[in-house]
Structures are given as C-alpha cells and as structure tokens.
C-alpha cells in the first residue's frame, strides 16, 4: 500500500481529472483482461498528470478490482468508468446496466477469486474513504480522501 503525504493536490486537479471512459465488454477473457489493463493505464496517467502520484498504486488496484468485478458479473455490453475529484475526495465509479448489490466477502484461503471488493474496502478505508453501490447496484463506486483527511 502506498502512503500519501496529504499535501494539497496539484492545481491541475480542477477540471482535468473528471474523465468519462466507456469500455466495451467482450465477455472473452483475453479481450476483457486488456480492457482492465487499459482502465489501469488511463487511471495512472490521469493521476500522475494531476499530481496525485502517491495514489497511483492503490487507485489502479481499486480500478482493476471494480472493472473486473463489473465485467465478471455484468450481462451488459459495456460499462462506463469515471474519475472525479470533488469536496476533497477522489471518486471512482463503474456503471453498467445490470442491477444487483455486490458484497465484499471473506474468501476461503484456497480460493482463486472473491477478494476484490474486500481489497477495495481495505484500501478505501486506508485513504479515509469508503465504497458502495447506487442505482440498484448498477453503479459501484469508491471514494478516497485527497486533501489531508485521514
């Protein structure tokens, strides 16, 4: 986990971080894995541009888990990923048209999957934030403090 020095985010932050990315879901493992990688790369580039380098590792992991979870449990053909900073919080959202409430769970030690939302919860809390769902579960989001909040 990275540490954040809680300095004020770069002035570039205002107006430059809010970006909307629509990702087509192929439901083919190799193509979907590339799409998750694309979301991570876009996230890292935008965070660096806005002076939030200290958050890159944790936020790209969170984005990876949110996008992967949506792809795995979606019956839709696309998802929309957004990043915004408002009121001292970086907010990450992934939206598709499939309702349902994702739940963080404790996966058995030998399980190969099932820890994604648990990791999102831990990382969000470490950055003074939280996660949740909106729109009957069709939107999953995570918020992280970026202005010196615990």
N, C-alpha and C positions, 0 to 999 in steps of 0.2 A: 504494500500500500504506500502511496506517495504521501508526503507531508505537504501542507500548504502554508505558506508564510503569512497569510491573512493580510497582505498588503492590498491596497486598493487595486482593483483590476485596471488594466490599461484603458486609456481614454478611447482607444479604438473599439472598445467593447460596445459602446452605444451604437445601435443601428447596424452593426456589422455581424453580430453573432446570429441574429434571427434569420435562419435559413430553413427553407422547406425542401425536403428531398423526398421524392416519390420513388419507391423501389418496386419494380415488378417482381412478383413471386412466381417462380417457375415450378415449384414443387418437385424439382430434381436436385438431388443433394449437391452435386458439384456446382451448379449454377447458383443455388441458394447460398452456398458457402462463399462464393465470390461476392455476392451481394452483401453479406455480412461484413466481409473484408472491406468492401467499398464504403460502407457506413462508418467503419472504424477509421479509415483513412481520411474521409471527409471531416469527421469529428476532430481528429488530431490536428489536421491542417487549420481548421477554423479556430480551435482553442489556442494554438500557437500564434496565429495571426492577431488574436485579441489579447495576447499577453497572459494567457492562463496556462502556461506550460506545465506548472506544477500539478494540474489536474489531468493531464493527458492520459497517464496510465490507468487511473481509476475510472475516468469517464469513458475511455474506449472499451474497457472491460464491461462497464454497465451497458453501453450501447450494444455491444456484442450480445449480451445476455437478453436484452429487451427485444432486439430484432430477431434473434434466433428463436426465442420463445414465441413471438408472433408468427414467424414462418411455420414453425412446427405445429402450432395449434390453430392456424387460420384456414378457413375454407375459401378465402377471397383470392383475387388475382393480383392484388397489390397492397402495399402498406405505405404509410406516409410517416416520415421521421422528421421531427423538428427539434431545434435547439434555440432557446431564448434565454436572455438574462433580464430579469425584472425584479425589482424590490430586493436586490441583494442575493437572489437565487438563480442558479443555472437550472433551467427546467428542460428535461429531455422527454419527448413524448413519441410514442409509436402508436399509430392508429390504423386499424383495418376495419372491415365491416362485419367481423364475426363477434357476436356478443359472448360473454362468458367471463367469469371472475377468476383470474389466475390467483393461485395461492402459493406462498412460499412454504416449502415443506422440508422436513429433515429426511434426506435420502439415506438409505442404508449405506454402510461403509463400502460395500462392494458394488454399489450401483454405478453405472456409467453415465447417468444423467439424472436430472432432478434437483440440482443445486443452484441453478441460475438465479432465481428470484431470492433465494436465501443470500447469495453473494451480493445482489443488488441492495437488499435490505441492510446488510452489514456495512457496505461501502457508503451508502447514503447516510446512515447514522454516524459514521466516522467523519463525515463532512457536514454535520449539523443539519441533515436533511431527512427525507423520507421518500416513500414511493406509494403508489396506489393506482386505482383504475377509475375511469369515467365512462360515461355513455354505455352503461350495462356491460362494462368490461371490454368494449371495442377499442378503448384507448388505455394504454398503460403508460405511466409517467414516473419520473424520478426527479426530485429537486435537491440540489446541493447548495449550501451557503458559499458565497464567493466574496463577501465583503467584511470578513473578520468575525463573523458569527461562529460560535463553537460548532 
